[in-house]
Amino acid sequence: MVLRCLVVIGLSLFVLALGVGCDQGPGAVASAALRASVAGDAEALKRYMPKEVIEEAKKLPIDVVSQMASMMKANADRMGGLKSLTVLSEKVDGDRATVKVKTVWGNGQEETEDVGLIRSDGRWVIDMLPGRG
């Protein structure tokens, strides 16, 4: 009986963890995407980009996502690496969101920026074309 209860509790926690991971809010997505970009992790960065942008990028003769991630990592490295990244605010308006983040670099420089997101296929992704809509 105890083993059965432990199995049920374990499965319940597993299902809860899956649900939490599937519905990341805009702040969590913005933070994860920025962390992936400054780490130069193109594959992780792709998880936070709209599918149509990734499909279009595949048609190009070079891997633009990898190039972009490499450039962002090089820039982060020049600034002493990422020391901290904090989500300051999150504003959601339907299928659009704006997340204000504060980045502190290893060299002490601080930056605050707005990250635009859109809901695409039921999940939040970075708005790669912010002038639309």
N, C-alpha and C positions, 0 to 999 in steps of 0.2 A: 504493500500500500504506500509506503514512504517513497519507494522508487517511482511509482506511478505519479505521485504528486510532484516529485522533482522533475520528471520528464515533462509533465504538463506545464509547470512553471518555466522550465527551460525553453520549451517551444513557444510559450507566450512571449517571453522576453525576446526571442529570435524574431518573431513576427513583428513585435513592436519596433525593434531595431530596424528591420527592413522598411517599415512604414515611415519612420523618421528620416531615413536616408533618401527615400524616394521623393519627399516633398521639401526640399531645401528652400528656405525663403530667400528673398533677394539679397539680404545682407550676407548670408552664408555663401551664396553663389559668388557675389562680388569678391568677398574675401578669398575664397578658394581659387577663383580665376586669377586674381592678382598674385597670389602666392605661387601658383603654377607658372605664371609668366615670368616672374623674377627668378624662379628656379630653372628656367629654360626647358620646362617639361611640356613639350608640344602635345603629347598624347593626353595629358591631364587637361591642358587648356582646351582641347577640342570638346571635352565633355561639357564645357560652359559656353559653347558657341552654337548659334542656330544651325540646324542640319543643312539648310539650303546654302549657307555660306561655306560649309565644309565641302558640300558636293561641288560647288562652283570652283573652289580652290583645287580640288582633285583634277580638274580639267587643265590646269596650268602646267607648264613644263617644269616648274620647280615647286618644292614643298614650301609654300608661303607661310604656313602656320609654324613650321619648324624654323624658318628664317626669322619670323617675327619673334618667336620665343627666344631664339639665340640673341637677337639684338636687345631684347628687354633684359635678359640675364646679364649681358655685357654692360649695359647701362647700370644695372643694380650693383654689379661687381665694382664698377668705377666709383660708386657712392658708398662703398664699404659693406655692401650686402644689406639685406633687410633686417632691421633690428626689431621693429614691431609694426603691426598693421591693426588698426582699430576701426570698427564700424561706429561712426558717430551718430548717424541717423538713417532712417529708411522711410521713404514715402512711396506708397503704392496708390496708383490711380488706374483701376481696372487691370488691363494686361500690360501696363507699363509701371516701371518703378525707377526711383532714383535713390542711390545709396551714397551717402557722404562718408568717405574713408580718410583716415589720417595715417600716413606712412612716415615712419621714422627710420632713417638710414643709418648705417654704421658710422658714417662720418659726422653724425649729429644733425644733418639737415632734415627738416620736417616738411611734409607736403600734405595739403588737404585737397581732395578732388571729388567730383561727383562722377559716379559710375551709372550709366543708363542700362537698364535691363528691360527685356520684354518677355512675356510668357509665350512660349512656342511649344506646341504639342504638349501642353499641360505642365511644362516645367519652365523655370526661370533660366534665361541665358543672357549673356552680354549682348547689348544692342550694338551690332557691328555697323549699322547704318543709322546713326542717331538723328539725322535730319528728316527722316521719314515720318509720315503720319502725324 
